Amino acid sequence: MQGLVQSMNDFALGKLASGNGSLRIGGAVPLPCRRRLVCRSVLAAGLLAIALSAAVASAAEGFRPLAPGVLTVIAPFTSAADTVVRGDITEITVGYANLAWKPRQAAVGTTFVARARDLEYPRDIWCLEFAFKPPRTIEIDVPTRDLRMQRKRIWYVVYRVRNVGGRRSLIDSDDPSVREVQTFDASLRFTPQFVFESRQPLAAGEGSLTYRAYLDRVIPAALEPIRRRENRDRFDSAALFDSAAMAAAEIPPGGERWGVATWEDVDPRIDFFSIYVTGLTNAMQWRQRAGVAIAADDEPGSGRERTLQSLRLDFWRPATADATSVGFIGMFERMALGGRLLADAGRPQAVGSDPLRGLGRMKLGWEDLLAPVVDDDPSIPDWQPLGPLKTVLERIGSVEDEDTRLEVTQDVFGDIGSGYLQELADAMAGVLPGTGNAGNGPAGGGGRPVTGPERRAALERLGLADATLPPDPLAALAALLPGLDALPPAARRSVAEAVVGPAAARLDWLAREAGVARTLGALGELGVDPAAVLRAGDGRAVFDTVQPFVAAEPDPARRRQLIRGLFGPRGPALQAAATAVHEGIDHAWVYRYED
């Protein structure tokens, strides 16, 4: 306490010693120097009183409050729509569909089947207030199965939940259209589930929406290091619970509890991710399972799948920073799409290509390189499509003049890509690297085709055989691509390796160059100079530069085609997500069915 008083006195003396020997408080008139000692005593006493009152309030609360902005508070979802769920009794409406009929002397809605349609199911709904600090990482030693300690990087989120009660809909028995939402208090149990998800492309060939998900894990060894790091004093009085301890006891009305969610073995390359928090509310939806046959004697609800409402939080990590920043809905999509355009605009200079001149020589338009539309479901990854590469290879193969063929190959794929295409052509002709029997052009090569059970099995999986492949190596390579395009990435690579050996790794690289040609053609169609894209500098700025040109297209079908040209088969879904919500929306309440 003496140290605190001394500090206050020093602070007052420092203020009084500044300026012309007077102390100004706010906009008041300066106090004269002769009253300096009195002022010093008054100021010190006042500051001491403020400090003591803050200390008393802190002790009463259990820990000192965080600075403004450190904790992001998400208000509970309070829509009255969740208190009444509507649905059919499908065991009647479907199982007894043969009983559906139209009565002649009674209302249609009085039949057995009709009365089972669009029913209301009122429920008491509660939702916890959720507050959190942005995710961070910490290096700790964790025990392994062989009783050793291993240094690991642990991701974690410190959060607080508060029981603010629930709500219910009261329906007037005399007039069902009259409803009233009533609040109530009750002890609630938070059974948390935190899922760390990212669909960020991390390597060539992984696609623009490669799915990665990590479930929160209880890591006892991490609790004390996190508590020390985040503030030991804060959690001495208010315990820091992991997910298992959090669910062990109910939270009383008005009560709050601090917790931490932890993840391990997260891919260190991830910069954009979302965290889904389930268990904050009992609001739910249900749907009928796809392909389930419903019988009249089924138990009610046996064919349904249910899901709780989840809170989605978006984050991004600048460069290699330890702490992350709260993002907004659509931020990842904007930066991902803009980053793709930025990379494609600089690609010709990087690899020594001229894709637009190559397309002109082959008499191809960028529309000819559009891949089939991918289902808009974002859980389906869109790995690098091979269809545009097939179109380019077939057109190069149709060029009869050898010099022109080499020039076109150089224009589209650059120096590196021309060499990669030569490796694939040689492999299709049966000349693997190191055999010393390679050809002298993209369609060159010679020697006996590679045979063996693995190659034959791989070709059969693609619906092909050595005897049915075209004699021209490029045409034979193009014949492989439709079958490979239908396979997921891992299977695609293994099947391709069985046919062309190590050169299979070149396919995704070449497919990307075909996609670059398509993107640059679509930019030219919009009137966007690639140099303007490069000047924008970062993904968000690039997206903001190009988006007005896209939005200016009046024809929706043509606009969608341009978006596919710019961003690939997933482009329309990503672009819609990027523009659907304005900046500043940092969370969303969503329903997700786990497949």
N, C-alpha and C positions, 0 to 999 in steps of 0.2 A: 504493500500500500504506500510506503514511504517513497518507493521508486516511482510509483504512478504520480504522486503529488509533485515530486521533483521534476518529472517529465512535463507536467502541466505548467509548472513555474518557468521552466526553460522555454516552453513554447510561447508563453505570454511575454517573457523578456525579449525573445527574438522578434515578436511582432512589434513590441514597443520600441525596440532599438532601430527599426527600419524607418525610412522616410525622414521627416523633419522632426522627429521626436514626438509624434502624435500617433494615436491609435484610431483607425477608422473602422467602425463596425457597420457593415452594409453600406447604406448611403448616408449615414448620420454625420453630424458635424464633428470634426476631429477634436479629441480631448486634449486639453493643454498639458504641457510637460510636467507641471508641478503636481499633477494628480496621477503621475505614473505609478507610484507605489500602490495607491488605492486601486487603480485600474487593474494592476497586476494581480492583486489579491482577489478582486471580484471575478476577473476572468478565470483565474485558476480554480476558484471555488465552483464557478459555473460549469467549467469543463469537467471537473471532478464529479460533480453531481450527475452530468450526462453519462459519463463513463460508468459510474456506479449503478445508475438506473438500467443501462444496457446490460451490465453484468448480471443484475438481479433478474431481468427479463430472460436472459440467456439461460441462467440456471433453472428458471421455472420451466422453460421450454425443453430443456434437456440437452441442447446444443445451440451454438450460435448460428444465426441465419446465414444463408449463402448470399453473396453479392447479387444485385439485380442482373438478370440475363444469364446467370450461370445455370440455372435450372429452368428447363422448358416445361411448362405446365399444359397438359392436354385436358381440356374440360370434358366431363363425361358426356357421352352421347345420350341426349334426352328426347329424341323424337318419340312422339306418341304412337307412331306407326308400328313400332316393334311390339307394342303391348297387345296387339291383336294380329294373329297370323291367319291367313285365309288359305283354304285348300280343299280338295275333294277327298272323300273316302274311296280311294281307288279300288279297294276290295269289293265295293258295291258298284261304283260307276263303270268299272271295267269287268270285274268278275261276274256281275249280273247284267252285263250290257244287253243280253238277249231279252231281258225283261223291260227294256226301255220301250215305251209306247205313249201315244197321245190320247188321253181320255176324252170322251165326248161330253160327259156331263159333270166334269170337275176341272179345276184349274190344272194346267200342265205341270206346275211346280209341286203338286201334291203327290206325285208318284214316288214309289220307293227309290228309284234311281235318281230322280230329279232332286229329291230332298237331301241326297248325299253330295250334292255339288256345291262348291264355293261356300263352305261352312267357315264360321269364325271360331278361332281358338284363342280366347283371352288369356293372358299370362301376366304374372308379376315380373317386371323387368328391373334389374339393377345394373348399375355401371359404376365402376370405381374411377375416381380421378387419378390420372397417371402423370407423374412428373419425372424427368430424367435429365441426366448430364450426358453430353455427347460421348459416343464410344471411344475407348482408348485401348492401348495395348500395354502389357507389362511382361517383362522377362522374369520367370520364376523357375525353380527346380520342382519338378513333379515326379512322384514315384512311378516306376514302370512295373510290368508284370514280373520281371526277374529281380525285383527288390532293389533296383538301382535308381538313382536319381538322374533325371534328364532335364536339361535346360530347354524350356519351351516359351514361345511367345503366346500369351493368352490375351484374347480380346474380351473386354468386359464393358458392361453398362451399369452404372449405379442409378437406381430409380427409387421413387417413393409412390406408394399407393395410399389413397385416402377413401374411407367409406363415407360417401355422401348420401346414401340411401337409395331408394328405388321409386318406381312409379307403376301405376296400374290404371286401366281404363274402367270406369264405372258406367254401365249401360242401363239406361232407364228401362225397367221392365214393361212399362206401359207404352213407351215410344222408343224403340231401339235406335232411332236416328239421333236421340239426345244422349250425348256422352260427355263424361267429365274425367279429366286426368287427375289422379290423386297421388300424392307422394307418401312414402312410408319409410320408417327406419327399421333396420334389422341388422343383426350380426351377419357378416358375409365372409366366405372363405375364398381367398384368391389362390387358385391352382394354376400357376403360370406355365406357359409354354412360349419360349422365345425362339424364333427361327431366323437365322442370319442367312439371307439369300442374295445372290448376285447373278445377273445374266450378262455380265460384261465379257466381251471378247478379249482373250488374254494371249492368244497365239494364232498364227496363221492356220486357217482351216478349221478353227473351233466354232466359227459362225458368230453372228452378231448377238445371239441371245443364248449362249451356252449356259445351261442351268447348273448352279451350284447352291447347295443348301446345307446348313450346319445347325443342328439342334443344340440348344443350351445344355451344357453338361455341368454336373455338380463336381467342383474341383476343390476339396477342402483345403489343400495346400495354398490356394490362391487367396483365401479370405483375409488372412492377417496381412499379407503384403498390400492388398488393395485397401484395406482399412487404414493402414499406416500412411499410404500414399494419398488417399483422398481426404483424410483428416481424422486422426486418432481421436481427438476430443469429441468430434461429432458423433462417433459411434460407440463411445464408452457408455453413454446413457441410453442411446437408442441403438439396439443391436442391428447388425447388418446381416440379413438373412439370405441364404442361397435359395434356389427354387424349391428344394425339398423342405427346408425349414419354413419357408414362407407358407406352404400349404398345410402345415401341421396344426395351425390354430386359426380360429376365426378372428376377423377384425371387428371390434365393436362399433356401433354407430358413432360417427364423428372421429373415429380413431384412424391412425395412420401407421405405416410400417415401411422401413427402408429395406431394400433388397439389392442384390447384384446378380446379373446374368453373365455367364462366362462361356466362352467357346475356345476350343483348342484345334490345332492343325488346320487353321484357315489359310487358304491360298494367299501368300504374301503379295501377289500381284494385283489383288482386288483393290480398286479405288472407289467404285460406285457400288452401293449395296443398299438393301432395305432390311429392316428388322420388323417381323410380324409378331405382335404380342397377342396371344389368345388367353382367355380366362378373365379378362377385365369385365366382361359382361356375360349374362346368360341369354342375351338376345340370339335367336337362332333362325335358320331357314331350313327347309327340306326340299328334296326333289326325288322323283322316281328314278331308280337306278336304270341306266340304259340296258336294254336287252333282257330285262327281267319279265318273265311270264307271270301274270297276276291271275290267281285262281280265287274263286268265291270263298273257299274255306281257309284262305290265308289269314294269319293273325293281322290285325290292324297295324299298319306301318312296317310290315316285314319286308316290303320291297323298296323302302325309302332309305335314303342316306341323308344325314343331317350334318350341319356345320354351324359352329358358333361364329359370332361376329369377331373379327380381329382388327387390331389397330396397326396400320402400316406407317412406318417412319422411314424416310429416305435420308441417306447420308452420302457424303463423298469425302475423300481424304486427299488434300492437296499434296501432290508430289509424294515425298517420303515422310511427311509429317507424322508425328506420333498421334496427335489428337485429330479427330474428324470434325467436320462441320455439318450442321443440319442442312439438308437440301430442301428441294421443293418438288412437288409432284410434276413429273415431266422433265426434270433437270437432267437425269441420266440420258433420256432419249434425245434431248436436244444436243447434249455434248457428244453423245455417241454418233449421231447422224452428222453433226458438223465436223467432228473429227474424221469421219470417213471421207467426207468431201475434201477436207484439207489434205489428207494423205493422197487421195486420187489426183488432186490438182498438181501436186508436186511430184507425182510418180514419173512422168516422162523425163524430167530432168535427172531424176535419180538413176534411172535404168537406161537412158539413151534411146528412148522410143519416141514415136510420133503416131499415136493410135488413130487420130482422126485422118491423117493422110493414108494410113493403112486401110481404114474402112473405105475411104474413097477409091482406092485402087482395087479393092475387092468388090466394089459396088454394093456395099452393105450399109444400111442405116442403123442407128443405135436401137431402133425398135426391133431390128432383127436379132438383137442380143438380149432381149427380155426373157427372163426365166419364168416358168409358171408361177402363178400366185400361190404363196404359202398360206395355209390356214391362219386366220388372224389370232388364234389361240396363242398367247405369248409363251406358253410352256413348251411349245414345239420349236426346237432349234432350227434355224435356217443355215446350215453349214453351206460352204461355198458351192453353188450350183455349177454343174458341169455342162449344162445345155448350151450356154453361149460359147464355151470352148469348142464344143462339137461343131457348131455352125462355122466358127472361124477355121477350124482344121479342114472341114470339107471344102470351104471356099479356097483356102490356100492350095489344097490338093488339086483343085480344078484349074489352077494356073499352069499352063503348059510350058511357058518359057522359064527355064531354070533360074536365070539371073533375076527375073521379075519376082519369082517365087521367094528367092532369098531376100530381096529388098522388102517385100511385103511382110515376111516373117520378122525382119529387123524392125520395121515400123511398128508392128503390133506388140512384139515381145521384148524388143531391145536386145542388147548384147548378151546379157545373162540368159534371158528367155530363149533366145535362138539356140544357145548351147543346150539348155534343158530339153527343148523340143527335139534336138538331134539325138540326145540320149534315149528318149522315149521311142523315136522312130527306129533307132538301131535295135532297141530291145524287142520291139514288135517284129523286126526282121530276124530275130534270133541271135543278135550280136550284143552280148552283155558287156558292160565296161570291163576293160582289161583283156579282152580276147584278141585285140589287134585286128579286127575285121570290120571296123566301122565304115559307114558310107561317107560321102562327101557333101550331103545336103540334107535338108529336112525330110525329104522323101527317099533318101539314099539308104544304104545298108546292104546287107547280103548275108549269106550263110544259111545254115539250116535252122528252122524255127526251134526254139527250146521246147522240149516235150517232157512229160513226166506226169505222175498222178496228180500232183498238186495243181499244176497248170490246167490239166484237163478238168479237174473238179471245179476250179475257179471259173473256167469258161462255161462249163455246164450250168453253174449257178447264175451266170449272166445270160443263159439261153444261147450260147455260142459254142463253136468248135473250131479247131485250127483249120479244118478242111473247108469251112464255110466263110472264113475271114477273107476280106478282099486282099489281093496280092500287094497293093500299094500300102506301105507301112502307115502313112498318115490316115488313109481311109480305114485301115484295120484298127488303128488307135481310136478313131472317131466312133467306130462300131461298138467299142467297149463302154463308152461314156454313159449312154442311157441306162444300162444295167447298174453301173457303179453309182449313178446319181440317185438311184432308188434305195441305196444302202445307207445306214448311219455311218458316221465318220470312221469308227474303229473297224467295222466290217469292210467298209470301202477300201481302207488302206491295206488290210490283210489280203483281200481278193486281188487288188491291183498288184501287190508285191508278188503274188503267186504267178501272175501273168508276165509282168515286165521287170520283176526284180527290184533293185534299189531305186531305179528311175521312177517308181511309183510316187516317191515323195515330191516329184516335180509337178504333178497334176494340179494340186491346189495352187501352186505358184502361178502356173500358166492360166488357170481359171480366173485368178484374181486380175491378171492383165487384161483378159477379155472383159471383165467387169469394169475396169478402169476406162477402157474404150467406150463402153456404154455410158458411163457416168459423164465423161467429157462431152460425148455427143448430146446428152440431155441438157447439160449446162449450156452448150452452144445454142440449142433449141430455145432455151429460156432467155438467151441474150446475156448470160453472165460470163464475164471474162475470168478464166482461171486465175489470172494475176490478182484480181480483186479478192478471190477466195484466199489466196496466199497472204495478201496484205491484212486480212481480218485477224489472223494470228492464232486464235484458239477456237475450240469447237463451238462454244456458245455464240461467239461473234460471227462465225461462219454461218451457223444456222440462221441467225438474225439477218444476215446479209442476203441469203438465198430465199428465205421464206416469203418475202413480199413478191418476188417474181413468180413463185409457185401459186400463191393466193390470187394473183392477178389473172390466172387462166380461168375464163368463165365456164368452160365446159367441164363438168365433174369427171366424165369418163377420161377425157384427155388429161386432166389434172392428175388423176390417179395413175395414168400411164407414165406421166413425167416423173411422178414420185417413185414409181418402180424403176424407172431409168436412172434416177439419181442414187437410190438407196438399195436397190435389189428387191427380191420377192417379199421380204418382210417390211419394206419401206412404208406402205400405206398404214399398217398397224402402228409402227413406231412413230410415224409422223402425226398420226391422230393422237397418240398418247402425249407427244411433245407439245401439242398445241391446244389440248382440251382444257387445261387448267392454267390459270395465270400464276405468275411467280408470287410467292408468299404463302401458298398453301403447303404447309410443311407436314401434313399428316392426312390420313384418310381412314375411315371405318369401312371395312370390306368383308364380304363373305367369300370364303374359299373352300372348295370341296377338294379333299385330298384323294388323288387317284392312285 
